[in-house]
Amino acid sequence: MTVARDAFLGAMRRVASSVTIVTTDGDAGRHGATVSAFCSVSADPPSVLVCLKADSRIARSVAENGSFCVNVLKDSAGDLARRFATYGANAPVDRFAGVDVVTAPGRSAVLAAATSAFSCRLIELHAAGSHLIAIGQVDEVQVGAEPPLAYLDGRYACVSCDRPSTPT
């Protein structure tokens, strides 16, 4: 027996997550999409995973290109997150038009609006329900000091804490 879909979605809305834009570039072209399902897998070797809607252009492109970059957005990048999340008739023809990119052509884009970026070589793809889990070995990282943008309860939020956290 599984929990009802609406109950699951309601509970997941209460889980804050980082807002990322996954980019890829190669034979399948340059593509990008806003993704909230991202986490580390291992430090030995350094690897991360992202969950991509299985029937999406970004999932097909990551699979064909064999590489991707996870751009963790700065807390001021909500408009960029919305731009890369828009699909269908309202989606921009070129999501990258006018977007500052700080990598060489042919590599998955590192966005200037990222506070951290993880450039990866795709090592595994796993089907899981409506999504593909893409696991990448991290070949390069960029680390910034700006706080990340978060997603909580259906909207973008800034990460802040009024009091120091206490270790448990």
C-alpha positions as CSV (number, residue, x, y, z in Angstrom):
1,M,0.0,0.0,0.0
2,T,1.3,3.5,-0.8
3,V,0.4,6.9,0.4
4,A,-2.0,9.0,-1.6
5,R,-0.3,11.2,-4.2
6,D,-1.8,14.4,-2.8
7,A,-0.7,13.6,0.8
8,F,2.8,12.8,-0.5
9,L,3.0,16.1,-2.5
10,G,1.7,18.1,0.5
11,A,4.4,16.6,2.8
12,M,7.1,17.2,0.2
13,R,6.1,20.9,-0.1
14,R,7.3,21.3,3.5
15,V,10.8,20.1,2.6
16,A,13.1,22.9,1.6
17,S,15.5,22.2,-1.2
18,S,18.2,24.0,-3.1
19,V,17.2,25.5,-6.5
20,T,19.5,24.4,-9.3
21,I,19.7,24.7,-13.0
22,V,21.1,21.6,-14.6
23,T,22.9,22.4,-17.9
24,T,24.3,20.1,-20.6
25,D,26.1,20.7,-23.9
26,G,27.4,18.4,-26.6
27,D,26.0,16.5,-29.7
28,A,22.5,16.9,-28.4
29,G,22.9,20.6,-28.0
30,R,23.0,23.0,-25.1
31,H,20.0,22.7,-22.8
32,G,19.1,23.7,-19.2
33,A,16.3,23.2,-16.8
34,T,15.4,24.2,-13.2
35,V,15.7,21.2,-10.9
36,S,15.2,20.9,-7.1
37,A,16.0,17.2,-6.6
38,F,19.8,17.3,-6.2
39,C,22.2,15.8,-3.6
40,S,25.6,14.3,-3.0
41,V,26.1,10.6,-3.5
42,S,29.7,10.1,-2.4
43,A,32.9,11.9,-1.6
44,D,35.0,8.9,-2.8
45,P,34.8,9.5,-5.7
46,P,33.1,12.8,-5.6
47,S,29.6,12.3,-7.2
48,V,26.2,13.8,-7.1
49,L,22.7,13.0,-8.4
50,V,19.9,14.9,-10.0
51,C,16.4,13.7,-10.8
52,L,15.1,14.7,-14.3
53,K,11.6,14.2,-15.7
54,A,12.1,11.1,-17.9
55,D,10.3,12.5,-20.9
56,S,12.0,15.9,-20.8
57,R,14.4,17.4,-23.2
58,I,17.0,17.9,-20.5
59,A,16.9,14.2,-19.6
60,R,17.3,13.1,-23.2
61,S,20.1,15.7,-23.7
62,V,22.1,14.7,-20.5
63,A,21.9,11.0,-21.6
64,E,23.1,11.8,-25.1
65,N,25.8,14.4,-24.1
66,G,27.1,12.2,-21.3
67,S,27.8,15.2,-19.1
68,F,26.0,17.9,-17.0
69,C,26.6,20.7,-14.6
70,V,24.5,21.4,-11.5
71,N,24.4,25.2,-10.9
72,V,23.2,25.9,-7.3
73,L,21.6,29.4,-7.7
74,K,22.3,32.4,-5.6
75,D,19.4,33.7,-3.6
76,S,18.9,36.6,-6.0
77,A,18.4,34.3,-9.0
78,G,14.6,33.6,-8.7
79,D,13.9,35.1,-12.1
80,L,16.5,32.9,-13.8
81,A,15.0,29.8,-12.0
82,R,11.6,30.7,-13.4
83,R,13.0,31.2,-16.9
84,F,14.6,27.7,-16.9
85,A,11.5,26.1,-15.3
86,T,9.0,27.5,-17.9
87,Y,7.9,24.9,-20.5
88,G,5.4,24.6,-23.3
89,A,4.2,27.6,-25.3
90,N,5.5,30.1,-22.7
91,A,9.1,28.7,-22.7
92,P,11.8,31.0,-24.2
93,V,13.1,29.8,-27.5
94,D,16.7,30.0,-26.2
95,R,16.8,29.9,-22.4
96,F,20.4,31.0,-22.5
97,A,19.9,34.2,-24.5
98,G,21.3,37.0,-22.4
99,V,22.4,34.7,-19.6
100,D,26.0,35.1,-18.3
101,V,27.8,31.8,-18.7
102,V,31.4,31.4,-17.4
103,T,32.6,28.3,-19.1
104,A,34.2,27.4,-22.4
105,P,32.0,26.4,-25.4
106,G,31.3,22.6,-25.6
107,R,31.3,22.2,-21.8
108,S,28.1,22.2,-19.8
109,A,27.4,25.8,-18.8
110,V,28.4,27.2,-15.5
111,L,26.1,30.1,-14.8
112,A,27.3,33.4,-13.3
113,A,24.2,33.3,-11.2
114,A,25.4,30.1,-9.4
115,T,26.9,30.3,-5.9
116,S,28.2,26.7,-6.5
117,A,28.6,24.6,-9.6
118,F,29.3,20.9,-10.0
119,S,30.6,19.9,-13.5
120,C,30.0,16.2,-14.0
121,R,30.6,13.3,-16.3
122,L,27.5,11.1,-16.4
123,I,28.2,7.7,-15.0
124,E,24.8,6.2,-14.4
125,L,21.1,6.7,-15.3
126,H,18.3,4.9,-13.4
127,A,14.6,4.9,-14.1
128,A,12.5,5.7,-11.1
129,G,8.8,6.3,-11.7
130,S,8.3,9.4,-13.8
131,H,11.9,10.4,-13.5
132,L,15.5,9.5,-14.4
133,I,18.1,9.6,-11.7
134,A,21.3,10.9,-13.3
135,I,24.5,10.2,-11.3
136,G,27.6,12.2,-12.2
137,Q,31.2,12.0,-11.2
138,V,32.2,15.5,-10.3
139,D,35.2,16.7,-12.4
140,E,35.2,20.3,-11.4
141,V,33.6,22.5,-8.7
142,Q,33.1,26.2,-8.3
143,V,32.4,27.5,-4.8
144,G,31.0,30.9,-4.0
145,A,30.1,32.7,-0.8
146,E,26.6,33.9,-1.6
147,P,23.7,32.1,0.1
148,P,21.7,29.7,-2.1
149,L,18.1,30.1,-3.3
150,A,15.7,27.6,-1.8
151,Y,12.3,26.2,-2.8
152,L,9.7,25.7,-0.1
153,D,5.9,25.4,-0.2
154,G,5.6,26.2,-3.9
155,R,7.7,29.3,-3.9
156,Y,11.3,30.5,-3.9
157,A,12.8,31.5,-0.5
158,C,16.0,32.9,0.9
159,V,18.0,30.8,3.3
160,S,18.6,32.6,6.6
161,C,18.7,31.8,10.2
162,D,18.1,34.3,13.1
163,R,20.0,32.2,15.6
164,P,23.0,30.0,15.3
165,S,22.2,26.3,14.9
166,T,23.2,24.0,17.7
167,P,24.8,20.6,16.8
168,T,22.8,17.6,17.9
